[in-house]
């Protein structure tokens, strides 16, 4: 089997999570400056076999897309055109940032560590990926 990559896309930073080869465990991979995401992916895909991209779908409580959806759609189109053999699916990402922050508290991270937005993005991507795996 191949890995699955998940993205918590942001205009500044994008959190990335990955599965193991058997697609059982979701783990945080990294957080990348969004301007560098495609060069990162090109290098990553040279060494790893990835069969699916999972992209968070930000929605508001009324089920409408959030304002960031316009940027995510552009990202997805570029993802599809740059890596046409890899399917892209969406997963509702409501509350992932809050869940990520809570998991940091539960994990005993100190206040200074919990202010690391890059870590929150990476954990959010992991939650998005775990949600996908759980619903698969």
N, C-alpha and C positions, 0 to 999 in steps of 0.2 A: 504494500500500500504506500501511498504518498502522504505527505503532510498537508495540513490545512493551516492557512494563515488568516488571522483576523485583525481588523483594523478599527481603532477608535480614532477616526479622522478628525483633525482640527486644523484650522488655518495656519497655526504656528507649529504645533507638534502633532505627531501621529503615534499613538501607542500601537504596538504590534505584539500579538501573541501567536503561538504555534502549537500544534499537536505533536505528539510522538508519531513515529511511522505507522503505528497501528490505530491512530486516531482515537485514542482512549483518554489521554491526559492533555489538558490545556495548560500551557505554561507561558508566563510573560517572556517575551524575547528581548524587546528593547523599546525605546522611544526615539523617533527620528525627527529631525527638523523636516517639516513637511516639504520644503523646497528641495530636499535631498531624497525624498521617498523613492523615486523611480530609479535613481542610481543605486540606492541601497538594495532595492528589489532585484535589479538586474544582476548585481553581484551575488546576492543570496541565492537566486535561482540557478546560478552556474554550479553551485555545490549541493543544492537540495532539490529533491523532487517534490513539487507542490501541485496538488490537483484541484484545489478550491480556495477561493478568497471569500471570506465572510466580512462584510462591512456593516458596521452599526448604522441603524436607522433611527435618528433622533426624532422623537415625537413628543408633543405636549400632552397634557392630561386629557384634552378634548380629542385626542387621536389625530390632530393635525400635525403636519411636519413642522419642525422648528425652523428657525431662520437659517441655520447652517446647512440645511438640506440642499440648497442651491449649489453650495461649494462641493458637497459630497457627490452630487450627480456629475459634476465636471470631473472629479477624481475618478469615479467609476467608469465613465466613458473613456478616459485616458488609460485606465487599468485594462479595460477590455480591448482597446486598440493596440496597446503595447504588448500585452500577453494574451493573445486571442484564444489560445488553447486552454486557458484556465477559466473555469466557470466562476461567476460572482453571484453570491446570494446575500440577502439582507436579513438582519436580525434586529428586532426592536431593542434599542439601547436605553430606554427610559430607566432612570435611577441608577445606571451603572456607576456614575461618578460618586454618588452617595454610598453605594454598596462598596466601592473600592475604598473610600475613605473609612467606612466602618470596619472593613477587613484590616485596614492598617491599625486602627485602634485595637481591635480584637487581637491582632498579632503582636501587640505590645510596642509598636513603634513610638518613639518619643515625638513630641509636638513638632520639633524642628524637622524630623524626617517626614512627618505627615504633610508638611508644607511643600514637599517636592512634587510639583505638578506633573513632571515627566513620569514619576513613579505612579501617580494616580492614573495617568493615561495608559500606562502599560498594564496596570491591574484592571482597568476598565476593558481593555481589549481582551484580557484573559476571561473576564466575566462574559463578554459577548461571545467568545469562542465556546465557553463552557455551556452557555445557553443553547447555542447551536447544537453541540454534541448531545445535550440532554433531550432536545426535541427531535433529534434525528431518528 
